[in-house]
């Protein structure tokens, strides 16, 4: 996690990538056979400009003095909330992993 934060502080993007088949990576990276690895972390300048983060307002989450049940989210509500957030990012970022051209941001039109 600290490497992700350090990369972001420098304007770089990073991603954990799980390695299931090591041989091609070992060959390209020159890793000796006696070593094994299961994860790499590419770091570089992102092809997609970063989007503004999404946070719930603190007043929706912070409880003062006593637990406020009106701020409680059930498991179902949390999942629905996350799906609503995901709907905002999939059209923007899906091309980076699906090979499709990006969908223009409505705010930029």
C-alpha positions in Angstrom: 0.0 0.0 0.0 2.8 2.4 0.8 4.3 1.9 -2.7 0.9 2.9 -4.2 0.8 6.0 -2.1 4.4 6.9 -2.9 3.7 6.4 -6.7 0.5 8.5 -6.5 2.4 11.3 -4.7 4.8 11.4 -7.7 1.9 11.5 -10.2 2.4 7.8 -11.2 -0.1 5.0 -11.4 0.5 1.6 -10.0 -1.3 -1.8 -9.9 -0.9 -5.1 -8.1 -0.8 -7.9 -10.7 -1.0 -11.5 -9.5 1.3 -13.9 -11.5 -0.1 -17.3 -12.1 2.4 -18.4 -14.8 5.8 -17.3 -13.8 8.0 -18.6 -16.6 7.4 -15.8 -19.2 7.9 -13.1 -16.6 11.0 -14.8 -15.3 12.5 -14.9 -18.8 11.7 -11.3 -19.6 12.8 -9.9 -16.2 15.8 -12.2 -15.9 14.7 -13.8 -12.6 16.6 -17.0 -11.8 14.7 -20.3 -11.6 15.6 -20.7 -7.9 13.4 -17.7 -7.1 9.6 -17.6 -7.2 7.3 -14.7 -7.2 3.5 -14.3 -7.3 3.0 -10.6 -7.6 4.4 -7.7 -9.6 3.6 -4.0 -9.3 4.0 -2.0 -12.6 4.5 1.7 -12.0 4.3 4.3 -14.7 2.5 7.3 -16.0 -1.2 6.5 -16.5 -2.7 6.6 -19.9 -6.0 7.9 -18.4 -6.2 11.1 -16.4 -7.2 10.5 -12.8 -10.7 11.2 -11.8 -11.8 13.0 -8.7 -12.3 10.6 -5.9 -15.7 9.9 -4.5 -16.3 10.1 -0.8 -19.4 10.1 1.3 -19.7 13.3 3.3 -18.4 13.0 6.8 -21.7 14.0 8.2 -23.2 10.9 6.6 -20.8 8.7 8.5 -19.6 10.3 11.7 -21.7 9.7 14.9 -21.6 12.4 17.6 -22.0 11.3 21.2 -24.3 8.4 20.3 -24.9 5.9 17.5 -27.2 7.4 14.9 -29.2 4.7 13.3 -30.2 7.0 10.4 -26.5 6.8 9.2 -26.5 3.0 9.3 -26.2 1.2 5.9 -27.2 -2.5 5.6 -25.1 -4.9 3.7 -27.5 -4.5 0.8 -27.3 -0.7 0.9 -23.5 -0.8 0.9 -23.5 -3.1 -2.1 -26.0 -0.9 -4.0 -23.9 2.2 -3.1 -20.8 0.6 -4.4 -22.5 -0.4 -7.7 -23.7 3.2 -8.1 -20.1 4.4 -7.7 -18.9 1.7 -10.2 -21.4 2.9 -12.8 -19.6 6.2 -12.8 -16.1 4.7 -13.4 -16.7 1.8 -15.8 -17.4 3.9 -18.9 -14.3 6.0 -18.3 -11.8 3.3 -17.5 -13.1 0.1 -19.2 -11.1 0.8 -22.4 -7.8 0.5 -20.5 -8.5 -3.2 -19.8 -11.0 -4.1 -22.5 -9.3 -2.5 -25.5 -12.2 -0.2 -26.3 -12.0 3.5 -27.0 -12.9 5.7 -23.9 -16.4 7.0 -23.5 -16.3 10.8 -23.3 -17.0 12.2 -19.9 -20.4 14.0 -19.8 -18.9 16.8 -17.7 -16.3 17.5 -20.4 -18.8 17.7 -23.3 
